[in-house]
């Protein structure tokens, strides 16, 4: 299942969706969210990488978009 993240610059939030699940967090929390999902992806020598790889890639895409055009 592919993850998708949407930036809401007016609200200062990012909504991350994957399948039926979605969650919204403040843009300022992006580094913490990336650390969380990277940790989940890498735990137990990558045993869960397939579950979290798309989420990490999508959050990294959002990080680059925000670096290119800051809030």
TADAHU-V537828 format. One record per residue. N is the residue number from 1. PSI is psi in whole degrees, -180 to 180 (none if undefined). OMEGA is omega in whole degrees, -180 to 180 (999 if undefined). Layout:
n=N psi=PSI omega=OMEGA
n=N psi=PSI omega=OMEGA
//
This chain:
n=1 psi=136 omega=-176
n=2 psi=138 omega=176
n=3 psi=149 omega=177
n=4 psi=135 omega=178
n=5 psi=138 omega=180
n=6 psi=130 omega=178
n=7 psi=129 omega=172
n=8 psi=93 omega=-176
n=9 psi=-36 omega=-179
n=10 psi=-41 omega=-180
n=11 psi=-16 omega=-178
n=12 psi=34 omega=-176
n=13 psi=165 omega=172
n=14 psi=132 omega=174
n=15 psi=122 omega=180
n=16 psi=129 omega=-179
n=17 psi=144 omega=175
n=18 psi=110 omega=-176
n=19 psi=-132 omega=-179
n=20 psi=-13 omega=-178
n=21 psi=143 omega=169
n=22 psi=153 omega=178
n=23 psi=147 omega=-178
n=24 psi=138 omega=178
n=25 psi=160 omega=179
n=26 psi=146 omega=178
n=27 psi=-36 omega=-180
n=28 psi=-18 omega=-180
n=29 psi=0 omega=-178
n=30 psi=-46 omega=179
n=31 psi=-40 omega=179
n=32 psi=-40 omega=179
n=33 psi=-41 omega=177
n=34 psi=-44 omega=178
n=35 psi=-42 omega=179
n=36 psi=-53 omega=-176
n=37 psi=-31 omega=174
n=38 psi=-40 omega=178
n=39 psi=-43 omega=177
n=40 psi=-41 omega=179
n=41 psi=-40 omega=-171
n=42 psi=-9 omega=-176
n=43 psi=155 omega=-179
n=44 psi=49 omega=177
n=45 psi=37 omega=176
n=46 psi=15 omega=-179
n=47 psi=-26 omega=-177
n=48 psi=13 omega=-176
n=49 psi=-41 omega=-178
n=50 psi=-30 omega=-179
n=51 psi=-28 omega=-172
n=52 psi=-6 omega=-177
n=53 psi=-48 omega=-179
n=54 psi=-37 omega=-180
n=55 psi=-45 omega=179
n=56 psi=-45 omega=180
n=57 psi=-41 omega=-179
n=58 psi=-42 omega=177
n=59 psi=-35 omega=175
n=60 psi=-36 omega=176
n=61 psi=-43 omega=178
n=62 psi=-42 omega=178
n=63 psi=-46 omega=179
n=64 psi=-40 omega=179
n=65 psi=-39 omega=179
n=66 psi=-32 omega=176
n=67 psi=-38 omega=-180
n=68 psi=-33 omega=-178
n=69 psi=83 omega=-177
n=70 psi=156 omega=179
n=71 psi=none omega=999
//
